[in-house]
Amino acid sequence: MSEYLRIHPKNPQPRLIRQAAEIVRGGGVIAYPTDSCYALGAGAGNKAGLERICRIRDLKLDHPFTLICRDLSESTHYAVVDTPMYRLLRACTPGPYAFLLPASREVPRRLMDKRRVIGMRVPDHPIALALLEELDAPMMTSSLIPPGETMALTDPQEIQERFGHQLDAVIDGGFCSAEPTTIVDLTEDEPRVIRRGKGDPSPFS
């Protein structure tokens, strides 16, 4: 059974953030809160972690993953972003969006799709940001939507009960929204909303 870490959603305890970061650095897979829904996370270079997330969510290994970053500057290290695109990203981050962007050479091949596209996200949640700051690196992430369901889990205790045996840690940061991120494709001439979620899609229409 996974470790269960109760972390304050507005003032995360540094000791517990360090503990969660060590689990990720050690190859672990965690469930953690974001500004949209609870998500699964693992180190960006953790191939076994990616495979475990795919098993938990019943996804294919070629499912496109998202890199969650602490700020926009870090995210542009892993994506090719021109000036108009950067302005759009700056206006919407941090926030409950995931953006599909052309991947840079820094991105592991297994995290891209066949078009060399990577999902990028900058959350607006104190726990997620504190964890990313402690890691000093992005995580690969996926919304915690159980197989066969359409909405993410909101209750960390339910996550522990249903998936604790498959995870290394569950971070209890209180209840989250059941809505996942809004996904926006920025790889074409015009932005295209792929999935409507918690983020307001109107800036892209």
N, C-alpha and C positions, 0 to 999 in steps of 0.2 A: 504494500500500500504506500502511496506517495506521502511525502511530508506535507503538512497543512500549515501554511504560514499566514497568520492574520496580520495584515499590514494596513495601517491607517490610510484611507483613500486620499486625504489631503496633506497629511504630514507623515510620509513613509518613514518608518524607523530604519536608520542606516544599517544597523546590525542585521535586520531581516533582509534588507535589500542585498547586502553583501552575501548573505547565505543563499539567496535565490540566484545571484550571479554566479556563485561558485558551482551551483548545480548545473547551470547552463554551460559554464566553461568545462565542466567535467563530462560533457556529452549528454546531459539530461534533457528531457522534454518537459515543459511546464505548461500549466494553464494560468493565464494572468488577465487582469482587467484592462480594458482600453476605454476610450471615449465613445466607442460604439457598443461593442459586445465583448464577452470573454473570448479570448483567442488562445491558440496553441503556439508555443514558441520553442525554438532550438537555435543553437549557434549556426551562423550562416554557412560554415564549412562542414557541418555535421551531417554526413550522408546517412548514417544510421538513424539519426533523429528525423530526417526528412522521411525516411521509409516508415518510421513509427507513426508519424503524423498521418501519412497516407493510410496506414492500417486503421488508425483510430477513426478517421473520417470516411474510410472506405473510398479513397481516391486512387486514381491511377498514378503511377510514378511520374508521368509526363504532365501532371496537373501543374499549371503555373503558380508559383509561390510568390509571396510578397516579402520584400525586405523592409523591416520596420526600423526607422532611423530616429536618432534623437533630435535632429534638426535638418533643415533644408540643405545646408552646406554639406553635411555628410551624405545625404541622399544623392546629390549631384556627382559625388565621387563614383557612384555605381551606375549612373545613367548619363546618356548624352542629351544635354538640355540646351536649347538655343535661347536667345533673349526673350522672345515673346512667351515661350513655354515657361521660362523661369518666373516671369511676372505673374502668370496665371497660378503657378504653384505657390508663389509667395503670398498671394491673396487668399489662398485656401488652406494653408498649413500654418501651424498644426491644426488638425481637424479630422473628422470622421470620413476621410476619403482615402482610396487607394488609386494610384495613377499607373497606367501602363505606359512605359517609356522605353526607348531604345537602350539596350544594355551596353554598358562600357566593358572594356576588357577585364575589369576587376571582378566581374560577376562570375561565379562558378557556373559552368555550362549546364549542370543539372537543374539550376534554378531558372533558366530561361526557357521560353517556348521555341518552336521551330523558326520563328521570325526574329530571334535574338531580342525578345522583349522581356522586360522584368517589371514586376509590380513594385511600386515604392509607396511608403506610407510614413507620415510623421504624426504621431498621436498627440492628443491634448489631454493627457491623464498623468497625474503626478507619479503614480506607481510605475507605469510603463516608462516614463521619461527618466525616473531615478534609476531604474534597472538598466536602461540603455547607457546612461551616463557611467554607471559602475562598470558595466561590461566594456565600455570604450570601443564598442563595435555594434553593428546592426545584428538583429536576429531575423531568421526566416520565420514567417508566421502565416497562420491561416485561421479564419474565424472558427470558433468552436460550435459548428452546426452538426449535430449528430446525424449519422447515416439515415436516410429516408425521411428526414425532417427538413423544414424550410426556415426555421427560426433558430437563432443561437440560444444557448442556455444562459440564464440570468442569475442563477443562485449558485454560489461557489460550493455550498454543501451538497447540492445535487450533483455538481461536477465531480466532487470527491467520491460520492456514492457510486456514480455510474462509470467513471473513468479513472478513479484513483489507482486501480491496479495496473493501469497502462501508462501512468505518468510518474515522474520523479518528484514533482511538487505541484501543489495547487495553491495559488496565492488568493487568499480571501481579502478582497478589497471592497466588500459589500456588493449589493445588487448592481448589475449593469443593464443597459438596454438590451432588448432582444434583437434589435436591428443591427445587421452588419454594416460595413462601410458602403458608401456609394463608390462604384468603380468607374473611372473615366479613362478612356483610351485617348492618349495624346500622341499616338504614332502616325496619325494621318494629318491631312491638311486642316481639318476641323475637329475639335473635340467631340467625342462620342460617348454618351453615357451607356455603359454596358450593364450595370446593375444599379437600381435605385435603392438606396439604403438610408442611413441616418443623415448623411450629408446632403444639403440642399443642392439639387441638380441644376437649378436655374442659371448659375453662372456659365454653364456649358451649353445652353440651348439658344 
